[in-house]
């Protein structure tokens, strides 16, 4: 995730970073510019269509469709941001629940060996979940616990959650954790799986294909018809105008595509690896 100062306008305006949509859209913008030039040349120099031609009334259609496409893009962007923000709330809940579980265990457990086990395993769940969501393979020696063996062909976060509960249940059978304490700890462990399921729902459920495809087609055909209406009033100045309109509309769609899946390696994705490392730091301090 990009760290920035939201009050630094100069940096925003004149600096292009690797996540900027301008670089991604350069080939298409060149094509749009050439297309607009060809249409303008044919209308003004070759066909010599006058400004009184009914074809110029296409600007009225652009005014009407511009309002429609703006509503569609607002809905698209808001929906994508809601998914990004929900993912951030889930990882914020994981931070709090990991701390709460560590605080409770720090009071309940008396032996250092037991504290050491949970000191590694609780942040281990966050690290495993981060790699699970980004589809990154974990190493076999991820944690310094000899009896922690993860089957990489199965659901890895579930395995870690099971190991946490198995250890707590074992301590309960040894009368080191009472029944009331077991009930209290159970809610924290259950929240881990709930958070994992919510993150998987965000990652595995994209925007419906028909909606995404329709919006892309709408933007493309809307921009393709712009030169026919603006060449008469702007002449060849319609070239930068059409390019700019395409840049704005396509950039909004690209931004929505990027943030609708917040668990990835893109520049604007959530820093879940950093959050996992913070969980590790906090849990080690508590235990």
C-alpha positions as CSV (number, residue, x, y, z in Angstrom):
1,X,0.0,0.0,0.0
2,X,1.3,3.4,-0.9
3,X,2.2,5.8,1.9
4,X,1.5,9.4,1.1
5,X,0.7,12.8,2.5
6,X,-3.0,13.6,1.5
7,X,-2.3,17.4,1.8
8,X,0.6,17.5,-0.6
9,X,-1.1,18.6,-3.8
10,X,2.0,19.3,-5.8
11,X,3.2,15.7,-5.5
12,X,-0.2,14.4,-6.6
13,X,-0.3,16.6,-9.7
14,X,3.2,16.3,-11.1
15,X,4.4,12.8,-9.9
16,X,3.6,9.6,-11.7
17,X,4.0,6.4,-9.7
18,X,3.9,2.8,-10.9
19,X,0.2,2.4,-9.9
20,X,-0.9,5.5,-11.9
21,X,-3.4,4.7,-14.5
22,X,-1.8,7.0,-17.0
23,X,1.0,4.6,-17.8
24,X,-1.4,1.7,-18.3
25,X,-3.6,3.6,-20.6
26,X,-0.9,5.2,-22.9
27,X,-1.3,2.6,-25.7
28,X,-5.1,3.1,-25.8
29,X,-4.8,6.8,-25.5
30,X,-2.5,6.9,-28.5
31,X,-5.0,4.8,-30.5
32,X,-7.9,7.1,-29.4
33,X,-5.9,10.2,-30.5
34,X,-5.1,8.7,-33.9
35,X,-8.7,7.6,-34.3
36,X,-10.0,11.1,-33.5
37,X,-7.5,12.6,-36.0
38,X,-8.7,10.3,-38.7
39,X,-12.4,11.1,-38.0
40,X,-11.7,14.8,-37.9
41,X,-9.7,14.8,-41.2
42,X,-12.5,12.8,-43.0
43,X,-15.2,15.1,-41.7
44,X,-13.4,18.5,-42.2
45,X,-11.1,17.9,-45.2
46,X,-12.5,15.0,-47.1
47,X,-16.3,14.8,-46.7
48,X,-16.5,18.5,-45.8
49,X,-19.6,18.0,-43.7
50,X,-21.0,21.4,-42.6
51,X,-21.9,22.2,-39.0
52,X,-25.6,22.2,-40.0
53,X,-25.5,18.5,-40.7
54,X,-27.8,16.4,-38.5
55,X,-24.7,14.4,-37.5
56,X,-23.7,17.3,-35.2
57,X,-26.7,16.6,-33.1
58,X,-24.8,13.7,-31.6
59,X,-23.5,16.1,-29.0
60,X,-27.0,16.0,-27.5
61,X,-26.7,12.3,-27.1
62,X,-23.4,12.7,-25.5
63,X,-24.8,15.0,-22.9
64,X,-27.5,12.5,-22.0
65,X,-25.3,9.5,-22.0
66,X,-22.6,11.4,-20.0
67,X,-25.0,11.7,-17.1
68,X,-25.8,7.9,-17.3
69,X,-22.2,6.8,-17.5
70,X,-21.3,9.0,-14.5
71,X,-23.9,7.3,-12.4
72,X,-22.7,3.9,-13.4
73,X,-19.1,4.8,-12.6
74,X,-20.0,6.3,-9.2
75,X,-21.8,3.0,-8.3
76,X,-18.9,1.0,-9.6
77,X,-16.3,2.9,-7.6
78,X,-18.3,3.0,-4.4
79,X,-18.9,-0.8,-4.6
80,X,-15.3,-1.5,-5.1
81,X,-14.3,0.8,-2.3
82,X,-16.8,-0.9,0.0
83,X,-15.1,-4.2,-0.6
84,X,-11.6,-2.6,0.1
85,X,-12.8,-1.0,3.3
86,X,-14.6,-4.2,4.5
87,X,-11.3,-6.0,4.0
88,X,-9.6,-3.4,6.1
89,X,-12.2,-3.8,8.9
90,X,-11.8,-7.5,8.9
91,X,-8.0,-7.2,9.4
92,X,-8.6,-4.6,12.0
93,X,-10.8,-7.1,13.8
94,X,-8.1,-9.7,13.5
95,X,-5.6,-7.4,15.2
96,X,-8.0,-6.8,18.1
97,X,-9.0,-10.4,18.5
98,X,-5.3,-11.5,18.5
99,X,-4.5,-9.0,21.2
100,X,-7.5,-10.0,23.3
101,X,-6.7,-13.7,23.0
102,X,-3.1,-13.0,23.9
103,X,-4.1,-10.9,26.9
104,X,-6.4,-13.5,28.3
105,X,-3.9,-16.3,27.8
106,X,-1.2,-14.2,29.5
107,X,-3.3,-14.1,32.6
108,X,-4.5,-17.7,32.5
109,X,-1.3,-19.5,31.6
110,X,1.5,-19.8,34.2
111,X,4.2,-21.9,32.4
112,X,6.6,-20.3,30.0
113,X,6.5,-23.2,27.6
114,X,2.7,-22.7,27.1
115,X,3.1,-19.0,26.6
116,X,5.9,-19.6,24.1
117,X,3.6,-21.9,22.1
118,X,0.9,-19.3,21.8
119,X,3.4,-16.5,21.3
120,X,4.3,-18.2,18.0
121,X,0.9,-19.6,17.0
122,X,-1.4,-16.6,17.4
123,X,0.6,-14.3,15.0
124,X,1.2,-17.4,12.9
125,X,-2.5,-17.4,12.0
126,X,-2.3,-13.9,10.7
127,X,0.8,-14.6,8.7
128,X,-0.7,-17.8,7.2
129,X,-4.0,-16.0,6.4
130,X,-2.1,-13.2,4.6
131,X,-0.2,-15.7,2.4
132,X,-3.4,-17.7,1.9
133,X,-5.2,-14.6,0.6
134,X,-2.3,-13.6,-1.7
135,X,-1.8,-17.2,-2.9
136,X,1.8,-17.1,-1.8
137,X,3.3,-20.5,-0.8
138,X,4.7,-20.6,2.8
139,X,7.9,-22.2,3.6
140,X,8.0,-25.4,5.5
141,X,10.1,-23.8,8.3
142,X,7.9,-20.7,8.7
143,X,7.8,-20.9,12.5
144,X,10.2,-22.0,15.1
145,X,7.9,-24.7,16.5
146,X,8.9,-28.3,15.8
147,X,5.5,-29.8,16.1
148,X,3.8,-27.3,13.8
149,X,3.4,-29.1,10.5
150,X,1.2,-27.4,7.9
151,X,-0.2,-29.5,5.0
152,X,0.1,-27.1,2.1
153,X,-2.5,-29.0,0.1
154,X,-5.3,-28.2,2.6
155,X,-6.8,-25.0,4.0
156,X,-3.9,-23.7,6.0
157,X,-5.7,-21.1,8.2
158,X,-8.1,-23.7,9.3
159,X,-5.2,-26.0,10.3
160,X,-3.6,-23.2,12.5
161,X,-7.0,-22.4,14.1
162,X,-7.5,-26.1,14.9
163,X,-4.0,-26.3,16.5
164,X,-4.8,-23.3,18.7
165,X,-8.1,-24.8,19.9
166,X,-6.5,-28.2,20.3
167,X,-3.8,-26.8,22.6
168,X,-6.4,-24.9,24.6
169,X,-8.6,-28.0,24.9
170,X,-5.6,-30.0,26.0
171,X,-4.9,-27.5,28.7
172,X,-8.5,-27.7,29.8
173,X,-8.2,-31.5,30.1
174,X,-5.2,-30.9,32.3
175,X,-7.2,-28.6,34.5
176,X,-5.0,-25.6,33.6
177,X,-8.0,-23.8,32.0
178,X,-11.4,-23.9,33.7
179,X,-14.7,-24.4,31.8
180,X,-15.6,-20.8,32.1
181,X,-12.2,-19.7,30.8
182,X,-12.6,-22.2,27.9
183,X,-15.9,-20.5,26.9
184,X,-14.3,-17.1,27.0
185,X,-11.4,-18.2,24.8
186,X,-13.6,-20.0,22.4
187,X,-15.2,-16.8,21.1
188,X,-11.8,-15.4,20.2
189,X,-10.8,-18.5,18.3
190,X,-14.1,-18.6,16.5
191,X,-13.7,-15.0,15.4
192,X,-10.5,-16.0,13.5
193,X,-12.4,-18.4,11.3
194,X,-15.2,-15.8,10.8
195,X,-12.7,-13.2,9.7
196,X,-11.0,-15.7,7.3
197,X,-14.4,-16.6,5.8
198,X,-15.3,-12.9,5.3
199,X,-11.9,-12.2,3.6
200,X,-12.4,-15.2,1.3
201,X,-15.9,-14.0,0.4
202,X,-14.4,-10.7,-0.7
203,X,-11.6,-12.3,-2.7
204,X,-13.6,-15.0,-4.4
205,X,-16.7,-13.0,-5.3
206,X,-15.9,-10.4,-8.0
207,X,-18.3,-7.9,-9.5
208,X,-20.7,-9.8,-11.8
209,X,-19.3,-10.3,-15.2
210,X,-22.2,-8.9,-17.1
211,X,-22.1,-5.6,-15.2
212,X,-18.3,-5.2,-15.7
213,X,-18.4,-6.1,-19.4
214,X,-21.3,-3.8,-20.0
215,X,-19.6,-0.8,-18.4
216,X,-16.4,-1.4,-20.4
217,X,-18.4,-1.6,-23.6
218,X,-20.3,1.5,-22.7
219,X,-17.2,3.5,-22.1
220,X,-15.6,2.3,-25.3
221,X,-18.5,3.1,-27.6
222,X,-19.2,6.4,-25.9
223,X,-15.6,7.5,-26.5
224,X,-15.6,6.2,-30.1
225,X,-18.6,8.4,-30.9
226,X,-17.2,11.6,-29.3
227,X,-15.1,12.7,-32.3
228,X,-18.2,12.8,-34.5
229,X,-19.9,15.4,-32.3
230,X,-16.9,17.5,-31.2
231,X,-14.9,17.9,-34.3
232,X,-17.2,20.6,-35.8
233,X,-17.0,22.8,-32.7
234,X,-13.4,22.2,-31.7
235,X,-11.7,21.1,-34.9
236,X,-8.5,19.2,-34.3
237,X,-8.6,20.4,-30.7
238,X,-11.1,17.6,-30.2
239,X,-8.1,15.2,-30.2
240,X,-6.8,16.1,-26.7
241,X,-10.3,16.6,-25.4
242,X,-11.4,13.1,-26.4
243,X,-8.2,11.6,-25.1
244,X,-8.7,13.3,-21.7
245,X,-12.3,12.1,-21.5
246,X,-11.2,8.6,-22.2
247,X,-8.5,8.9,-19.6
248,X,-10.9,9.9,-16.9
249,X,-13.5,7.3,-17.6
250,X,-11.1,4.4,-18.1
251,X,-9.1,5.4,-15.1
252,X,-12.1,5.2,-12.8
253,X,-12.8,1.7,-14.1
254,X,-9.1,0.6,-13.6
255,X,-9.1,2.0,-10.1
256,X,-12.3,0.1,-9.3
257,X,-10.8,-3.1,-10.7
258,X,-7.7,-2.8,-8.5
259,X,-9.3,-2.0,-5.2
260,X,-12.2,-4.5,-5.5
261,X,-9.7,-7.2,-4.6
262,X,-7.8,-5.7,-1.6
263,X,-5.8,-8.9,-1.0
264,X,-3.1,-8.8,-3.6
265,X,0.2,-7.4,-4.5
266,X,-0.9,-4.2,-6.3
267,X,0.2,-0.8,-5.0
268,X,-3.2,0.1,-3.6
269,X,-3.9,-3.3,-1.9
270,X,-4.1,-3.6,1.8
271,X,-0.7,-4.1,3.6
272,X,-1.8,-7.3,5.2
273,X,1.8,-8.6,5.5
274,X,2.6,-5.4,7.5
275,X,-0.5,-5.9,9.7
276,X,0.5,-9.5,10.3
277,X,4.0,-8.4,11.4
278,X,2.4,-5.8,13.8
279,X,0.2,-8.6,15.3
280,X,3.4,-10.6,15.9
281,X,5.0,-7.7,17.6
282,X,2.1,-7.0,19.9
283,X,1.4,-10.6,20.8
284,X,5.1,-11.1,21.7
285,X,4.9,-8.1,24.0
286,X,1.8,-9.3,25.7
287,X,3.0,-12.9,26.2
